Amino acid sequence: MKKVFLIILILLAPLGLNAADKKAKQPKQEKPKQEKLATLYKNARNAIKNFSGQDAAKNALLGALARPELNNKQKAKIYYSAAQLEESLNAVENRKAFLKQAYDTAAFFNKLCDMYGQLRLCDSVDLAPDAQGNIRPRMQKKTNSLRNKHRRNILGGGKYFLSKKNYAAAYPFFDNYCSYTGKEQIDTIVHQAELWATLSAFQVENYNGTIKHVDKAIDFADAETAPILQEYKARSYSKLGNDSAWVASLKQGIQNYPKHDWFFVQLSDWYQAHRNFAEERNLADELTKRMGDKAIYMYAKSKSYLSQGDYSACIAYADSTIQLDENFADAYYNKGISYLNLAVISQEMSTKDVNDPKYAEDKQRTQELYRQAQPCMEMVRKLQPDRQDRWASPLYRIYLNLNLGDEFNEIDRLLNPKQ
């Protein structure tokens, strides 16, 4: 047994030595040397001078931001140099245009937008407090100068993409023009740019962008445009799930633009959904005092009473609605459903004993309610022939209880077509 063990050790020993030898012979992998910042800046200057290699120089500079030893001053300088390289790429396209060569208009503008992005990053780092909490900006004059140099073209870029209906591309230009500017740059054009920024953002469902610019756009919009912008604001808050801001913007819309019924309809529906029926009616009453009788206000009250089960009040306000608008289908529906519900209640409360003296009286009362429901639901059918889901089943029940054979058979065929 000992001999076998010794043989195994002898066989294994050389293998261990060989592995160690191989490990020792492997060359050490050295980390690639980092280029000095001075070299990166020199490469950037050469790229700008030669009108080539800007992207590579920019990427190398931005890659250096990960170096842990850099302070905010150095980072700000990197961002500013990247902005200069973006400006140089814009100059390449501008040079082509000057020489009447084929050039890329979109690239011409987009490089300026990218330049603004680098300038913003430069400012954000430059304005960051140091370890002691002090803020000592050093780059603001440079970023302000470079930004203002191309400000007109930033607006032009937004207008260019807007003309192409490329709203997603247009928005950053208008946003930059409006929100990234010095105090000395206040002008009358900025208000138009606020409007364009709002419209562009809303078109591409950029609801935060819409909210960002819409109030300033509204301040300078004309009477026709302002309520539409307020509607964009409300819709944006709704899409963002901000219920409190949604309701507040609707109330603001009603206050400022009472003729724009959309705000009233939405807020009325909101109260309806949350069963705040008294608030819904108060809102209708307030607007009636301001704007006079209007079918939509009467209908809202009719609807609230229907939801509460006060069918008599619902019918009264449905009648008021119809007096103001004889083709208001929903008012006929509310009235017809109210009579139908009253008929069903009456039927359930009626005596079932045919020998009871009240039997005939109860039946007559119920039949009268069905008769009153009939013209209402028939009017709904006339005004909304494609909405069979609204009028077919009610008319089926009405015709059945009034024993109107021909009418019942026709509705029965609609509801139960032969296969």
Buried (B, 14 or more C-beta within 10 A) or exposed (E): EEEEEEEEEEEEEEEEEEEEEEEEEEEEEEEEEEEEBEEBBEBBBEBBEEEEBBEEBBEBBBEBBEEEEBEBBBBBBBBBBBBBBBBBBBBBBBEBEEEEEEBEEBBBBBBBBBBBBBBBBBBEBBBEEEEEEEEEBEBBEBBBEBBEEBBEBBBBBBBBBBEEEBBEBBBBBBBBBBBBBEEEBEEEEBBBBBBBBBBBBBBBEBBEBBBBBBEBBBEBBEEEBBBBBBBBBBBBBBBBEBEEBBBBBBBBBBEEBBEBBBBBBBBBBBBBEEEBBEBBBEBBEBBBEEEEEBBBBBBBBBBBBBBBEBBEBBBBBBEBBBEBBEEBBBBBBBBBBBBBBBBBBBBEEBBEEEEEEEBEEBBEBBBBBBBBBBBBBBBBBEBBEEEBEBBBBBBBBBBBBBEBEEBBEEBBEEEEEEE
